[in-house]
Amino acid sequence: MSLDYQTMRTFADSWGLLYMFLIFVGVVLWTFRPGSKSASSDAANIPFKEDE
């Protein structure tokens, strides 16, 4: 089975877009999940830890 450019482009246009959208939604949900506020706050304060 030979995959040519048109076949791969058709696959990327349909399923590739869906895959990337699902990854995006997953990252957004992971960022705003309950309990992530402390981890985000700790990460935001990393530059200021040397000042203490």
ABEGO torsion letter per residue (X at the ends): XBBBAAAAAAAAAAAAAAAAAAAAAAAAAAAABBGAAAAAAAAAAAAAAAAX
